Amino acid sequence: MNTSDGKTLTVPRHVGIIMDGNGRWAERHAFARAAGHKQGAEAFRTLAYYCRDIGMDYLSVYAFSTENWKRDKLEVSAILRILEDYLIEAIEKMAREGLRMRILGDTAPLSERLKRLIGEAHSIADTYEGFTANLCVNYGGRDEILRAAKKAAESGAAFEDCLDTAGLPDPELIIRPGGEHRLSNFMLWQSAYSELYFTDTLWPDFEPADLDAAIVWYNQRERRFGGR
């Protein structure tokens, strides 16, 4: 990846994003909160293709947490309906456009329709290699660790092979738009040595240029992994 002044930047293989600020974006524009989530989905669509184009291997986004069920039922329904629509679109397009889609998290509480769509998307993703966008749905870092520990104890498999992210490299960079400075239960195991980048930009306003700024910042970091 090259900057406007000709410098070559290293693009992280795996970037995680906590998609924060949809509700506040809607309120600032005097829209219903569902409109903020819809605009946030558009921001994700744009960014996923951009990540593919600049040579990133994996993008993982926090779409719906295990705690989000506590929100207003109408808002939860709107988020899950947007997810359904996005999966239908992905099933139709992703193989043709070189973008694999996977869902990470505990899918058991989701509707049968959503689980069927997730299964279809995963089956298609298994047929080819390429950039992968991971949507973390009904996901929480603590819940993932507990589920993985139980699975490892029952099966005798290695702990990391039982995580939702089994087979993926840890994210080198985690980005949180929206002005908050915390992980909020996102990839707690995987983020042990991730660089954490925070910005006040609300997620629906987050554009490729904002990702570029995060990657420039990432390239200025010295990653020592506790070595010194």
C-alpha positions in Angstrom: 0.0 0.0 0.0 1.5 3.4 -1.0 0.7 6.8 0.5 0.2 10.0 -1.5 3.9 10.9 -0.9 5.1 7.5 -2.3 5.9 5.8 0.9 5.1 2.0 1.1 3.1 0.9 4.1 2.6 -2.6 5.6 -1.0 -3.6 5.5 -1.9 -5.7 8.5 -3.0 -9.2 7.6 -5.9 -9.1 10.0 -7.8 -6.0 11.3 -10.5 -6.0 13.8 -13.1 -3.2 14.1 -15.6 -2.4 16.9 -18.3 -0.8 14.9 -19.5 1.8 17.4 -21.7 4.9 17.0 -24.6 3.8 14.8 -27.2 5.0 17.3 -25.5 8.3 18.0 -25.1 8.9 14.3 -28.9 8.4 13.9 -29.7 10.7 16.7 -27.4 13.5 15.4 -29.3 13.2 12.1 -32.7 13.0 13.7 -33.3 9.5 12.3 -34.5 6.3 14.0 -31.8 4.2 15.4 -32.5 1.5 12.8 -31.4 4.0 10.1 -28.0 4.3 11.9 -27.5 0.5 11.7 -28.4 0.5 8.1 -25.9 3.2 7.3 -23.4 1.3 9.4 -24.0 -1.7 7.2 -23.2 0.4 4.2 -20.0 1.6 5.8 -19.0 -2.1 6.4 -19.8 -3.0 2.7 -17.6 -0.2 1.4 -14.7 -0.9 3.8 -14.8 -4.7 3.2 -14.2 -4.2 -0.6 -11.5 -1.6 0.1 -9.7 -4.0 2.5 -9.8 -6.7 -0.2 -8.4 -4.3 -2.7 -5.4 -3.1 -0.6 -4.3 -6.7 0.1 -5.6 -7.4 3.6 -6.4 -11.0 4.3 -9.0 -10.8 7.1 -11.3 -8.1 8.5 -13.3 -9.0 11.6 -16.0 -6.6 12.8 -18.1 -6.6 16.0 -21.6 -6.5 14.6 -23.7 -7.8 17.5 -22.5 -8.6 21.0 -23.8 -11.0 23.6 -24.9 -8.0 25.6 -26.8 -6.3 22.7 -29.9 -8.5 23.4 -30.6 -6.1 26.3 -31.4 -3.4 23.8 -34.9 -2.4 22.7 -36.6 -5.3 20.9 -37.4 -3.3 17.8 -33.7 -2.2 17.5 -32.5 -5.8 17.9 -35.0 -7.0 15.3 -33.8 -4.3 12.9 -30.1 -5.3 13.4 -30.9 -9.0 12.7 -33.0 -8.1 9.7 -30.1 -6.0 8.2 -27.8 -9.0 8.9 -30.2 -11.3 7.0 -30.3 -8.9 4.0 -26.5 -8.7 4.0 -26.1 -12.4 4.0 -28.6 -12.8 1.1 -26.5 -10.3 -0.9 -23.3 -12.0 0.1 -24.5 -15.4 -1.0 -25.4 -14.0 -4.4 -22.2 -12.1 -4.9 -19.2 -13.1 -2.8 -17.7 -15.9 -5.0 -18.0 -13.6 -8.0 -16.4 -10.7 -6.3 -13.7 -12.5 -4.4 -14.9 -11.9 -0.9 -15.5 -14.7 1.6 -18.0 -14.1 4.4 -18.0 -15.9 7.8 -20.0 -15.5 11.0 -18.1 -15.8 14.3 -20.0 -16.2 17.6 -22.6 -18.4 19.3 -25.2 -18.8 16.6 -27.5 -21.1 18.7 -29.9 -18.3 19.8 -30.3 -17.0 16.2 -33.4 -17.7 14.1 -33.5 -20.8 11.9 -33.6 -18.6 8.8 -30.4 -16.8 9.9 -28.7 -20.1 10.7 -29.6 -21.4 7.3 -28.2 -18.3 5.6 -25.0 -18.5 7.7 -24.6 -22.2 6.6 -25.0 -21.2 3.0 -22.5 -18.4 3.2 -19.9 -20.7 4.9 -20.4 -23.5 2.4 -19.7 -21.1 -0.5 -16.7 -19.6 1.4 -15.3 -23.1 1.7 -15.1 -23.5 -2.1 -12.4 -20.9 -2.7 -9.6 -18.8 -1.2 -9.3 -15.1 -0.8 -10.1 -12.1 1.4 -12.4 -13.0 4.3 -14.8 -10.7 6.1 -15.8 -12.0 9.6 -19.0 -10.7 11.1 -19.0 -11.3 14.9 -22.6 -11.9 15.8 -23.9 -12.8 19.3 -20.2 -12.7 20.1 -18.4 -11.9 23.3 -14.8 -12.5 24.2 -15.6 -13.9 27.6 -18.3 -16.2 26.2 -16.0 -17.4 23.5 -13.3 -18.3 26.0 -15.8 -20.2 28.1 -17.2 -22.1 25.1 -13.7 -22.9 23.9 -12.5 -24.1 27.3 -15.5 -26.4 27.6 -15.0 -27.7 24.0 -11.3 -28.3 24.6 -12.0 -30.1 27.9 -14.6 -32.4 26.3 -12.7 -33.1 23.1 -9.1 -32.9 24.2 -8.3 -30.5 21.3 -5.9 -27.6 21.7 -7.7 -24.5 23.3 -6.9 -22.2 20.3 -8.4 -24.7 17.9 -11.7 -24.4 19.8 -12.0 -20.6 19.5 -14.3 -19.0 17.0 -11.2 -17.7 15.3 -9.5 -21.1 14.9 -7.1 -21.0 12.0 -7.0 -17.2 11.8 -4.0 -15.0 12.7 -4.5 -12.7 15.7 -5.5 -9.2 14.6 -2.4 -6.9 14.4 -4.6 -3.9 14.6 -8.0 -3.2 16.3 -9.8 0.0 15.5 -12.6 1.5 17.6 -14.5 4.4 16.1 -17.1 6.3 18.1 -14.9 8.0 20.7 -14.8 5.2 23.3 -11.5 3.8 24.5 -12.2 0.2 25.5 -12.5 -3.3 23.9 -16.0 -3.9 25.2 -15.5 -7.7 25.3 -14.1 -8.0 21.7 -11.5 -10.6 20.9 -10.1 -10.6 24.4 -7.8 -13.7 23.8 -6.7 -12.6 20.3 -5.9 -9.0 21.2 -3.1 -9.7 23.6 -0.6 -8.0 21.4 -2.9 -6.0 19.0 -2.2 -2.3 18.4 -5.3 -0.4 19.6 -6.4 2.6 17.5 -9.2 4.9 18.7 -11.0 7.6 16.7 -14.0 9.9 17.4 -15.4 9.3 14.0 -18.8 7.5 14.3 -18.9 4.2 12.5 -21.4 5.2 9.7 -19.0 8.0 8.8 -15.9 5.8 8.8 -14.5 5.7 5.3 -11.4 4.2 3.5 -9.5 7.4 4.3 -10.1 6.7 8.0 -8.7 3.2 7.6 -5.7 4.6 5.8 -5.0 6.9 8.7 -5.2 3.9 11.1 -2.7 2.0 8.9 -0.3 4.9 8.8 -0.5 5.1 12.6 0.0 1.3 12.8 3.2 1.6 10.7 4.6 4.0 13.2 4.3 1.6 16.0 7.2 -0.6 17.2 5.8 -4.0 17.8 8.0 -5.7 20.5 5.7 -8.5 21.8 7.3 -8.1 25.3 10.7 -8.8 24.0 12.2 -5.6 25.3 
